[in-house]
Amino acid sequence: MSEQKTMQQAELPTLESAPGEKHSAVIARGISMPAHQVRIAIEQAVARGQVSEEDGEEVWWLYNYAQENHLKEADLAAKMKAYDKNTLYQLFRGSYGVSGGGKFASWNNVIKTIREFKKIEIEEMKKKNVGIIETEVKQTVWRCCDAALNDGMVSFIYGRTRIGKSVALQAYQREHNHGQTIYIEMGSGWTRTRFVRELARKFGNGVKATKSWALEDAIFDTLKRSNLLIVDEFHKALTTTGERQSATVLEFIRDIRDKTRCGLVLCATKVGMERFETGANKQTFEQLIGRSIIKAVLPDRPPVRDLNLIARTFDLPVPTGDDLKRVKTLVGTYGLDRFFAYLQKTYALTKKAKEPMTWAAFAKVMNGYLALANMKTENY
């Protein structure tokens, strides 16, 4: 198989594939099917009665969406979380729902899925692209990542939920990609076997390729001293599994660091910190703690400087008086995620009305959502 290389191709580390499996390290851009062929495929599906002309335009929108965002079939499938890459390939090729004997299945279900996806993406497009905001949380998290990567050591990051830890870590991974930084979020109830499988997927290796022990060896062979592994939400290994299972997961993570010498960042809540440092497996985990270079405990609430910086990013003046009090209460109660959500909604509404961003408009959005959340059932 040969592919024309682009200026933006990047080499990614890949685990060994099972016989018959093929994986490419070359990143191609966009759907592989040419636009004119996709248009012809849609017209043929309309002629066969599989889809109406109006519904066929939804497939055309999906194709152009993928091209504009440089998404291949596999990338688009991962983003939609509804169909695999082969189904999307068949859809753009016009062979979806076509079987022997001249039978043609309707595209109604896939059109419904596309419309649902389109609705969500259009709402996302209305949001302001704020990029990476240089908050103190972001700067602290990035310094921890840099230290772990540069020194091949372990950095621990602890903080309450919804203060921006994960956002900062994911941004770091995007800025230090090309196979250098691997980010994985620990899932609830993950055993060692599950963690190994999910980490293997990050390297593009199919989970059906080998057994767990072979996947572990492949991970050890793939990660190098020049890599950084970020394990986010690692407290879930301590709070959603038994003591024995949590110990096997954390010991495997320690093995990764010891055998590959890669940098390692472990991020968790303060509850995770307490379980990790004072729990039943304290003595077992001390070996991993001993390999650390930084332990950063983030503040429970962002400083006013960060709130001011976020406000200016959304073209708002620095909050003062009642506006500042309102923002502090919101962030202190619900976290930065809620603050950003209300700011984005305010931005979308004021932009649609061709009005400037104001704290009065923000208060109206915030009060509207809070009133909806606090609706009470009336007694008859």
Backbone hydrogen bonds in HBPLUS format (Angstrom, degrees):
<---DONOR---> <-ACCEPTOR-->    atom                        ^
c    i                          cat <-CA-CA->   ^        H-A-AA   ^      H-
h    n   atom  resd res      DA  || num        DHA   H-A  angle D-A-AA Bond
n    s   type  num  typ     dist DA aas  dist angle  dist       angle   num
A0009-GLN N   A0006-THR O   3.35 MM   3  5.40 165.1  2.37 109.6 108.7     1
A0021-GLU N   A0018-ALA O   2.98 MM   3  5.56 164.2  2.01 140.7 143.6     2
A0037-GLN N   A0034-PRO O   3.17 MM   3  5.50 126.8  2.46 104.6 117.6     3
A0038-VAL N   A0034-PRO O   3.19 MM   4  6.54 151.8  2.28 151.3 159.6     4
A0039-ARG N   A0035-ALA O   3.00 MM   4  6.29 160.4  2.03 154.7 159.8     5
A0040-ILE N   A0036-HIS O   3.07 MM   4  6.24 156.1  2.13 139.6 145.9     6
A0041-ALA N   A0037-GLN O   2.90 MM   4  6.09 155.0  1.97 143.0 150.2     7
A0042-ILE N   A0038-VAL O   2.98 MM   4  6.27 154.1  2.05 150.8 156.6     8
A0043-GLU N   A0039-ARG O   3.07 MM   4  6.33 162.9  2.10 148.7 153.3     9
A0044-GLN N   A0040-ILE O   2.93 MM   4  6.17 153.1  2.00 151.0 158.3    10
A0045-ALA N   A0041-ALA O   3.03 MM   4  6.26 151.0  2.11 142.7 150.4    11
A0046-VAL N   A0042-ILE O   2.95 MM   4  6.27 148.5  2.05 149.0 157.8    12
A0047-ALA N   A0043-GLU O   3.00 MM   4  6.26 155.5  2.06 144.0 150.5    13
A0048-ARG N   A0044-GLN O   2.96 MM   4  6.22 140.3  2.12 141.8 152.5    14
A0050-GLN N   A0045-ALA O   2.98 MM   5  5.37 148.0  2.08 167.2 162.8    15
A0049-GLY N   A0046-VAL O   3.06 MM   3  5.13 152.4  2.14 101.7 110.4    16
A0107-TRP N   A0050-GLN O   2.99 MM  57  5.68 160.3  2.03 152.2 145.7    17
A0056-GLY N   A0052-SER O   2.83 MM   4  5.97 146.7  1.94 146.8 156.9    18
A0057-GLU N   A0053-GLU O   3.27 MM   4  6.56 134.4  2.49 139.7 149.2    19
A0057-GLU N   A0054-GLU O   3.21 MM   3  5.44 138.0  2.40  99.0 109.7    20
A0058-GLU N   A0055-ASP O   2.97 MM   3  5.34 144.6  2.10 105.8 116.1    21
A0059-VAL N   A0056-GLY O   3.15 MM   3  5.35 125.6  2.46  99.8 112.2    22
A0060-TRP N   A0056-GLY O   3.21 MM   4  6.58 153.6  2.28 142.9 150.4    23
A0061-TRP N   A0057-GLU O   2.87 MM   4  6.12 147.2  1.98 140.5 149.1    24
A0062-LEU N   A0058-GLU O   2.98 MM   4  6.26 157.6  2.04 144.2 149.8    25
A0063-TYR N   A0059-VAL O   2.97 MM   4  6.27 156.0  2.03 149.6 155.7    26
A0064-ASN N   A0060-TRP O   3.10 MM   4  6.32 166.1  2.12 148.8 151.9    27
A0065-TYR N   A0061-TRP O   2.80 MM   4  5.98 150.0  1.89 151.1 160.6    28
A0066-ALA N   A0062-LEU O   3.01 MM   4  6.23 158.1  2.06 146.8 151.6    29
A0067-GLN N   A0063-TYR O   3.03 MM   4  6.35 156.3  2.08 147.9 154.6    30
A0068-GLU N   A0064-ASN O   2.92 MM   4  6.04 164.6  1.94 148.8 152.8    31
A0069-ASN N   A0065-TYR O   3.11 MM   4  6.23 143.2  2.25 142.4 151.8    32
A0071-LEU N   A0066-ALA O   2.81 MM   5  4.82 174.7  1.82 146.2 147.9    33
A0070-HIS N   A0067-GLN O   3.19 MM   3  5.00 164.6  2.21 101.8 105.5    34
A0076-LEU N   A0072-LYS O   2.85 MM   4  6.08 164.3  1.88 164.0 168.4    35
A0077-ALA N   A0073-GLU O   2.92 MM   4  6.08 157.0  1.97 147.1 153.7    36
A0078-ALA N   A0074-ALA O   3.02 MM   4  6.21 154.3  2.09 143.0 149.5    37
A0079-LYS N   A0075-ASP O   3.04 MM   4  6.29 146.2  2.16 142.5 151.7    38
A0080-MET N   A0076-LEU O   2.89 MM   4  6.11 156.5  1.94 152.3 158.4    39
A0081-LYS N   A0077-ALA O   2.84 MM   4  5.81 152.8  1.92 146.7 154.2    40
A0088-LEU N   A0084-ASP O   3.26 MM   4  6.64 160.6  2.30 151.8 156.8    41
A0089-TYR N   A0085-LYS O   2.90 MM   4  6.08 151.7  1.98 144.3 152.7    42
A0090-GLN N   A0086-ASN O   2.97 MM   4  6.20 158.9  2.02 146.0 151.0    43
A0091-LEU N   A0087-THR O   2.91 MM   4  6.17 148.7  2.01 143.8 153.1    44
A0092-PHE N   A0088-LEU O   3.00 MM   4  6.26 167.1  2.02 155.5 156.3    45
A0093-ARG N   A0089-TYR O   2.94 MM   4  6.03 138.6  2.12 141.3 153.6    46
A0094-GLY N   A0090-GLN O   2.85 MM   4  5.87 126.1  2.14 138.0 150.5    47
A0095-SER N   A0090-GLN O   2.93 MM   5  4.97 129.3  2.19 145.0 149.5    48
A0096-TYR N   A0090-GLN O   3.20 MM   6  4.78 130.3  2.46 116.6 107.8    49
A0094-GLY N   A0091-LEU O   3.24 MM   3  5.17 137.6  2.43  93.2 104.7    50
A0098-VAL N   A0095-SER O   3.21 MM   3  5.34 161.3  2.25 126.3 124.4    51
A0105-ALA N   A0097-GLY O   2.72 MM   8  4.50 166.1  1.74 134.9 138.9    52
A0099-SER N   A0103-LYS O   3.09 MM   4  5.50 168.4  2.10 166.4 165.0    53
A0111-ILE N   A0107-TRP O   2.95 MM   4  6.10 156.2  2.01 160.3 168.1    54
A0112-LYS N   A0108-ASN O   2.99 MM   4  6.22 154.5  2.06 148.5 154.9    55
A0113-THR N   A0109-ASN O   3.09 MM   4  6.39 155.0  2.16 144.6 151.0    56
A0114-ILE N   A0110-VAL O   2.94 MM   4  6.19 155.9  2.00 146.4 152.9    57
A0115-ARG N   A0111-ILE O   2.95 MM   4  6.19 160.2  1.99 151.0 155.8    58
A0116-GLU N   A0112-LYS O   3.10 MM   4  6.35 155.0  2.16 146.1 152.4    59
A0117-PHE N   A0113-THR O   3.00 MM   4  6.23 159.0  2.05 149.0 154.8    60
A0118-LYS N   A0114-ILE O   2.75 MM   4  5.93 157.3  1.80 152.7 159.8    61
A0119-LYS N   A0115-ARG O   2.96 MM   4  6.11 156.1  2.02 145.8 151.1    62
A0120-ILE N   A0116-GLU O   3.30 MM   4  6.56 159.0  2.35 143.5 148.0    63
A0121-GLU N   A0117-PHE O   2.99 MM   4  6.25 163.5  2.01 152.7 157.5    64
A0122-ILE N   A0118-LYS O   2.88 MM   4  6.01 155.6  1.94 152.3 158.3    65
A0123-GLU N   A0119-LYS O   3.23 MM   4  6.42 154.6  2.29 141.7 147.8    66
A0124-GLU N   A0120-ILE O   3.02 MM   4  6.36 149.1  2.12 143.6 152.7    67
A0125-MET N   A0121-GLU O   2.95 MM   4  6.21 145.2  2.07 143.0 152.1    68
A0126-LYS N   A0123-GLU O   3.15 MM   3  5.30 142.3  2.30  99.3 109.9    69
A0127-LYS N   A0124-GLU O   3.09 MM   3  5.48 154.3  2.16 108.7 116.5    70
A0135-THR N   A0133-ILE O   2.74 MM   2  5.69 139.4  1.90 108.3  95.5    71
A0139-GLN N   A0135-THR O   3.00 MM   4  6.27 164.9  2.03 150.6 154.5    72
A0140-THR N   A0136-GLU O   2.91 MM   4  6.03 158.9  1.96 146.2 151.9    73
A0141-VAL N   A0137-VAL O   2.94 MM   4  6.09 169.2  1.95 155.3 158.3    74
A0142-TRP N   A0138-LYS O   2.95 MM   4  6.11 163.9  1.98 152.7 157.3    75
A0143-ARG N   A0139-GLN O   3.00 MM   4  6.15 152.3  2.08 142.7 150.2    76
A0144-CYS N   A0140-THR O   3.04 MM   4  6.32 153.5  2.11 148.7 155.7    77
A0145-CYS N   A0141-VAL O   3.02 MM   4  6.33 153.3  2.10 147.3 154.8    78
A0146-ASP N   A0142-TRP O   2.84 MM   4  6.07 161.9  1.87 152.0 156.8    79
A0147-ALA N   A0143-ARG O   2.98 MM   4  6.13 160.6  2.02 146.3 151.2    80
A0148-ALA N   A0144-CYS O   3.07 MM   4  6.28 161.2  2.11 146.1 150.7    81
A0149-LEU N   A0145-CYS O   2.92 MM   4  6.10 163.5  1.95 153.2 158.0    82
A0150-ASN N   A0146-ASP O   2.83 MM   4  5.89 171.0  1.83 155.3 158.3    83
A0151-ASP N   A0147-ALA O   3.00 MM   4  5.84 155.8  2.06 143.2 149.6    84
A0152-GLY N   A0148-ALA O   2.91 MM   4  5.38 121.3  2.26 133.6 143.4    85
A0153-MET N   A0148-ALA O   3.27 MM   5  4.80 136.9  2.46 121.4 130.9    86
A0264-LEU N   A0153-MET O   2.97 MM 111  6.22 161.2  2.00 159.6 157.3    87
A0154-VAL N   A0291-ARG O   3.24 MM 137  5.92 150.3  2.33 139.8 139.4    88
A0293-ILE N   A0154-VAL O   2.69 MM 139  5.75 155.1  1.75 162.3 160.7    89
A0155-SER N   A0264-LEU O   2.82 MM 109  6.32 154.0  1.89 155.7 164.6    90
A0266-LEU N   A0155-SER O   2.91 MM 111  6.32 162.1  1.95 164.6 170.7    91
A0156-PHE N   A0294-ILE O   2.84 MM 138  6.06 171.9  1.84 151.2 152.8    92
A0296-ALA N   A0156-PHE O   2.83 MM 140  6.14 168.8  1.84 161.1 158.8    93
A0157-ILE N   A0266-LEU O   2.89 MM 109  6.24 158.8  1.94 156.8 158.9    94
A0268-ALA N   A0157-ILE O   2.92 MM 111  6.41 156.9  1.97 163.6 171.3    95
A0158-TYR N   A0296-ALA O   2.81 MM 138  6.16 167.0  1.83 168.4 171.0    96
A0298-LEU N   A0158-TYR O   2.79 MM 140  6.10 170.7  1.80 165.7 162.6    97
A0159-GLY N   A0268-ALA O   3.16 MM 109  6.71 138.6  2.34 141.5 153.5    98
A0336-LEU N   A0162-ARG O   2.84 MM 174  5.82 146.2  1.95 168.7 164.9    99
A0168-ALA N   A0164-GLY O   3.11 MM   4  6.14 159.8  2.15 144.1 149.0   100
A0169-LEU N   A0165-LYS O   2.98 MM   4  6.27 157.8  2.03 152.3 159.1   101
A0170-GLN N   A0166-SER O   2.87 MM   4  6.02 166.0  1.89 155.4 158.7   102
A0171-ALA N   A0167-VAL O   3.01 MM   4  6.15 150.6  2.10 141.7 150.0   103
A0172-TYR N   A0168-ALA O   2.97 MM   4  6.20 150.3  2.06 142.7 150.8   104
A0173-GLN N   A0169-LEU O   3.00 MM   4  6.33 156.4  2.06 147.9 154.0   105
A0174-ARG N   A0170-GLN O   3.05 MM   4  6.32 155.0  2.11 144.4 150.7   106
A0175-GLU N   A0171-ALA O   3.00 MM   4  6.23 156.3  2.06 148.8 155.0   107
A0176-HIS N   A0172-TYR O   2.92 MM   4  6.03 129.6  2.17 144.3 157.7   108
A0180-GLN N   A0177-ASN O   3.22 MM   3  5.42 167.7  2.23 108.4 111.3   109
A0228-LEU N   A0180-GLN O   2.94 MM  48  6.33 150.6  2.03 152.9 156.0   110
A0182-ILE N   A0228-LEU O   2.84 MM  46  6.21 166.3  1.86 169.0 173.7   111
A0230-ILE N   A0182-ILE O   2.78 MM  48  6.07 169.8  1.79 170.2 171.9   112
A0184-ILE N   A0230-ILE O   2.94 MM  46  6.22 152.9  2.01 161.8 169.9   113
A0232-ASP N   A0184-ILE O   2.89 MM  48  6.19 159.3  1.93 155.2 160.4   114
A0186-MET N   A0232-ASP O   2.88 MM  46  6.07 171.1  1.89 160.3 157.7   115
A0195-PHE N   A0191-THR O   2.98 MM   4  6.21 162.5  2.01 152.0 156.8   116
A0196-VAL N   A0192-ARG O   2.94 MM   4  6.16 159.4  1.99 151.9 157.3   117
A0197-ARG N   A0193-THR O   3.07 MM   4  6.30 162.0  2.10 148.6 153.0   118
A0198-GLU N   A0194-ARG O   2.97 MM   4  6.19 165.7  1.99 154.6 158.1   119
A0199-LEU N   A0195-PHE O   2.90 MM   4  6.04 157.5  1.96 150.0 156.3   120
A0200-ALA N   A0196-VAL O   2.92 MM   4  6.07 155.0  1.98 147.9 155.0   121
A0201-ARG N   A0197-ARG O   3.12 MM   4  6.41 144.2  2.26 142.0 150.9   122
A0202-LYS N   A0199-LEU O   3.02 MM   3  5.28 135.5  2.23 102.2 114.3   123
A0203-PHE N   A0200-ALA O   3.04 MM   3  5.53 154.3  2.11 111.3 119.0   124
A0204-GLY N   A0201-ARG O   2.94 MM   3  5.09 165.2  1.96 112.0 115.2   125
A0209-ALA N   A0206-GLY O   3.09 MM   3  5.46 164.2  2.12 115.0 118.7   126
A0214-ALA N   A0211-LYS O   3.11 MM   3  5.41 119.7  2.49 102.6 117.1   127
A0215-LEU N   A0211-LYS O   2.96 MM   4  6.27 150.1  2.05 152.4 162.0   128
A0216-GLU N   A0212-SER O   2.94 MM   4  6.25 153.2  2.02 151.4 158.6   129
A0217-ASP N   A0213-TRP O   3.13 MM   4  6.44 157.5  2.18 142.1 147.3   130
A0218-ALA N   A0214-ALA O   2.92 MM   4  6.15 152.6  1.99 143.5 151.6   131
A0219-ILE N   A0215-LEU O   2.91 MM   4  6.17 150.2  2.00 148.2 155.7   132
A0220-PHE N   A0216-GLU O   2.99 MM   4  6.31 161.6  2.02 152.1 156.8   133
A0221-ASP N   A0217-ASP O   2.92 MM   4  6.17 148.9  2.02 145.1 153.9   134
A0222-THR N   A0218-ALA O   2.97 MM   4  6.07 134.8  2.18 138.7 150.2   135
A0222-THR N   A0219-ILE O   3.17 MM   3  5.11 129.0  2.45  93.9 107.2   136
A0223-LEU N   A0219-ILE O   3.05 MM   4  6.14 176.0  2.05 161.7 161.1   137
A0227-ASN N   A0224-LYS O   3.04 MM   3  5.40 166.6  2.06 115.0 118.4   138
A0263-GLY N   A0227-ASN O   2.99 MM  36  6.26 155.5  2.05 162.2 154.9   139
A0229-LEU N   A0263-GLY O   2.90 MM  34  6.17 167.8  1.92 146.3 147.0   140
A0265-VAL N   A0229-LEU O   2.89 MM  36  6.29 158.4  1.93 157.6 160.8   141
A0231-VAL N   A0265-VAL O   2.82 MM  34  6.12 173.0  1.82 174.0 173.4   142
A0267-CYS N   A0231-VAL O   3.05 MM  36  6.35 166.8  2.07 157.7 157.8   143
A0236-LYS N   A0233-GLU O   3.06 MM   3  6.02 169.4  2.07 127.0 129.7   144
A0234-PHE N   A0267-CYS O   3.00 MM  33  6.08 150.7  2.09 162.4 161.0   145
A0237-ALA N   A0234-PHE O   3.12 MM   3  5.66 149.6  2.21 110.5 118.0   146
A0238-LEU N   A0235-HIS O   2.85 MM   3  5.12 145.3  1.97 104.5 115.7   147
A0239-THR N   A0235-HIS O   2.91 MM   4  6.18 139.9  2.07 149.7 162.4   148
A0240-THR N   A0236-LYS O   3.05 MM   4  5.37 148.9  2.15 134.7 137.9   149
A0246-SER N   A0242-GLY O   2.91 MM   4  6.11 166.1  1.93 158.6 162.9   150
A0247-ALA N   A0243-GLU O   3.08 MM   4  6.16 150.7  2.16 139.4 146.9   151
A0248-THR N   A0244-ARG O   3.18 MM   4  6.49 152.3  2.26 145.3 151.6   152
A0249-VAL N   A0245-GLN O   3.10 MM   4  6.41 154.6  2.17 151.8 158.4   153
A0250-LEU N   A0246-SER O   3.08 MM   4  6.27 174.7  2.08 154.3 155.3   154
A0251-GLU N   A0247-ALA O   2.89 MM   4  5.93 149.2  1.99 143.8 152.9   155
A0252-PHE N   A0248-THR O   3.08 MM   4  6.16 146.7  2.19 135.4 143.2   156
A0253-ILE N   A0249-VAL O   3.12 MM   4  6.47 154.6  2.19 147.1 154.2   157
A0254-ARG N   A0250-LEU O   2.96 MM   4  6.25 149.5  2.06 140.5 149.0   158
A0255-ASP N   A0251-GLU O   2.87 MM   4  6.17 150.3  1.96 141.9 150.4   159
A0256-ILE N   A0252-PHE O   2.93 MM   4  6.28 149.2  2.03 148.1 156.0   160
A0257-ARG N   A0253-ILE O   3.22 MM   4  6.58 161.0  2.26 147.9 151.0   161
A0258-ASP N   A0254-ARG O   2.91 MM   4  6.17 163.8  1.94 155.2 160.1   162
A0259-LYS N   A0255-ASP O   2.87 MM   4  5.88 163.4  1.90 153.7 157.3   163
A0260-THR N   A0256-ILE O   2.99 MM   4  5.83 151.8  2.07 146.4 153.4   164
A0261-ARG N   A0257-ARG O   2.83 MM   4  5.04 142.5  1.97 131.7 140.7   165
A0273-MET N   A0269-THR O   3.07 MM   4  6.49 147.1  2.18 140.7 150.1   166
A0274-GLU N   A0270-LYS O   3.04 MM   4  6.30 156.9  2.10 144.8 149.2   167
A0275-ARG N   A0271-VAL O   3.03 MM   4  6.33 163.9  2.05 150.9 155.0   168
A0276-PHE N   A0272-GLY O   2.84 MM   4  5.91 154.9  1.90 148.2 155.7   169
A0277-GLU N   A0273-MET O   2.96 MM   4  6.03 159.5  2.00 150.5 154.9   170
A0278-THR N   A0274-GLU O   2.89 MM   4  5.64 148.7  1.99 146.3 153.2   171
A0279-GLY N   A0275-ARG O   3.01 MM   4  4.53 133.7  2.23 119.1 123.3   172
A0282-LYS N   A0279-GLY O   3.13 MM   3  5.29 148.9  2.23 119.0 117.3   173
A0284-THR N   A0281-ASN O   3.04 MM   3  5.28 119.0  2.43 103.9 119.1   174
A0285-PHE N   A0281-ASN O   2.98 MM   4  6.22 160.6  2.02 162.1 168.1   175
A0286-GLU N   A0282-LYS O   3.03 MM   4  6.15 124.1  2.35 142.2 156.4   176
A0288-LEU N   A0285-PHE O   3.00 MM   3  5.38 126.8  2.29 107.2 120.0   177
A0289-ILE N   A0285-PHE O   3.02 MM   4  6.36 160.4  2.06 154.0 160.3   178
A0290-GLY N   A0286-GLU O   2.87 MM   4  5.95 147.2  1.98 141.0 149.2   179
A0291-ARG N   A0288-LEU O   3.10 MM   3  5.32 151.5  2.18 103.9 112.5   180
A0292-SER N   A0289-ILE O   3.09 MM   3  5.39 163.4  2.12 116.1 118.0   181
A0306-ASP N   A0303-PRO O   2.96 MM   3  5.50 129.9  2.22 110.7 122.0   182
A0307-LEU N   A0303-PRO O   3.36 MM   4  6.82 153.9  2.43 145.3 152.4   183
A0308-ASN N   A0304-VAL O   2.87 MM   4  6.15 157.1  1.92 157.4 163.3   184
A0309-LEU N   A0305-ARG O   2.99 MM   4  6.21 153.4  2.06 143.0 150.4   185
A0310-ILE N   A0306-ASP O   2.92 MM   4  6.15 159.8  1.96 152.0 156.7   186
A0311-ALA N   A0307-LEU O   2.99 MM   4  6.15 158.0  2.04 143.8 150.2   187
A0312-ARG N   A0308-ASN O   3.00 MM   4  6.26 162.1  2.03 151.0 154.9   188
A0313-THR N   A0309-LEU O   3.09 MM   4  6.30 144.8  2.22 140.6 150.3   189
A0314-PHE N   A0311-ALA O   3.06 MM   3  5.32 134.8  2.27 102.2 114.1   190
A0316-LEU N   A0311-ALA O   2.91 MM   5  5.05 158.0  1.96 143.5 141.5   191
A0315-ASP N   A0312-ARG O   3.02 MM   3  4.90 153.7  2.09 110.2 109.3   192
A0323-ASP N   A0320-THR O   3.06 MM   3  5.48 123.8  2.39 152.2 143.6   193
A0324-LEU N   A0320-THR O   3.28 MM   4  4.68 157.1  2.33  97.7 102.7   194
A0325-LYS N   A0321-GLY O   3.06 MM   4  6.34 160.5  2.10 150.2 156.3   195
A0326-ARG N   A0322-ASP O   2.86 MM   4  5.98 155.6  1.92 145.7 152.0   196
A0327-VAL N   A0323-ASP O   3.04 MM   4  6.29 158.9  2.09 146.7 151.9   197
A0328-LYS N   A0324-LEU O   2.92 MM   4  6.10 166.3  1.94 154.1 157.8   198
A0329-THR N   A0325-LYS O   3.02 MM   4  6.20 159.2  2.07 147.4 152.7   199
A0330-LEU N   A0326-ARG O   3.02 MM   4  6.21 159.9  2.06 146.6 152.3   200
A0331-VAL N   A0327-VAL O   2.91 MM   4  6.08 174.4  1.92 160.8 161.5   201
A0332-GLY N   A0328-LYS O   2.84 MM   4  5.81 157.3  1.89 144.4 151.9   202
A0333-THR N   A0329-THR O   3.01 MM   4  6.01 140.9  2.17 139.7 148.6   203
A0334-TYR N   A0330-LEU O   2.82 MM   4  5.81 170.6  1.83 156.9 160.1   204
A0335-GLY N   A0331-VAL O   2.84 MM   4  4.30 137.5  2.02 112.0 122.3   205
A0340-PHE N   A0336-LEU O   2.87 MM   4  6.13 165.6  1.89 162.2 164.1   206
A0341-ALA N   A0337-ASP O   2.95 MM   4  6.16 156.2  2.00 145.9 153.0   207
A0342-TYR N   A0338-ARG O   3.01 MM   4  6.25 161.6  2.04 152.8 156.1   208
A0343-LEU N   A0339-PHE O   2.99 MM   4  6.21 154.0  2.06 146.5 154.5   209
A0344-GLN N   A0340-PHE O   2.85 MM   4  6.07 160.4  1.89 154.4 159.0   210
A0345-LYS N   A0341-ALA O   3.04 MM   4  6.25 155.9  2.10 144.3 150.9   211
A0346-THR N   A0342-TYR O   2.92 MM   4  6.07 158.5  1.97 145.6 151.7   212
A0347-TYR N   A0343-LEU O   2.85 MM   4  6.06 155.6  1.91 147.0 154.2   213
A0348-ALA N   A0344-GLN O   2.96 MM   4  6.19 160.3  2.00 148.1 152.5   214
A0349-LEU N   A0345-LYS O   3.03 MM   4  6.23 162.5  2.06 150.3 154.7   215
A0350-THR N   A0346-THR O   2.93 MM   4  6.05 168.1  1.95 154.2 157.7   216
A0351-LYS N   A0347-TYR O   2.93 MM   4  5.93 153.7  2.00 145.4 153.3   217
A0352-LYS N   A0348-ALA O   3.05 MM   4  6.15 155.7  2.11 140.9 147.3   218
A0353-ALA N   A0349-LEU O   3.02 MM   4  6.24 151.7  2.10 143.4 151.1   219
A0354-LYS N   A0350-THR O   2.89 MM   4  5.82 104.4  2.47 131.4 148.7   220
A0355-GLU N   A0350-THR O   2.77 MM   5  4.88 169.4  1.78 149.8 151.7   221
A0354-LYS N   A0351-LYS O   3.10 MM   3  4.82 151.5  2.19  95.5 104.0   222
A0362-PHE N   A0358-THR O   3.09 MM   4  6.43 153.9  2.17 142.4 150.0   223
A0363-ALA N   A0359-TRP O   2.87 MM   4  6.03 158.3  1.91 143.5 148.9   224
A0364-LYS N   A0360-ALA O   3.06 MM   4  6.28 148.6  2.16 140.5 148.6   225
A0365-VAL N   A0361-ALA O   3.14 MM   4  6.44 156.7  2.19 146.8 152.0   226
A0366-MET N   A0362-PHE O   2.87 MM   4  6.10 170.1  1.88 158.8 161.7   227
A0367-ASN N   A0363-ALA O   2.86 MM   4  5.88 168.6  1.87 148.7 152.4   228
A0368-GLY N   A0364-LYS O   3.05 MM   4  6.04 146.0  2.16 135.6 144.9   229
A0369-TYR N   A0365-VAL O   3.10 MM   4  6.39 158.7  2.14 153.3 157.3   230
A0370-LEU N   A0366-MET O   2.97 MM   4  6.19 165.9  1.99 154.9 159.3   231
A0371-ALA N   A0367-ASN O   2.89 MM   4  5.89 151.9  1.97 140.5 148.0   232
A0372-LEU N   A0368-GLY O   3.13 MM   4  6.28 150.2  2.22 138.0 145.7   233
A0373-ALA N   A0369-TYR O   2.99 MM   4  6.27 150.7  2.08 146.2 154.2   234
A0374-ASN N   A0370-LEU O   3.03 MM   4  6.19 133.2  2.26 138.3 150.2   235
A0374-ASN N   A0371-ALA O   3.24 MM   3  5.10 130.9  2.49  90.4 103.3   236
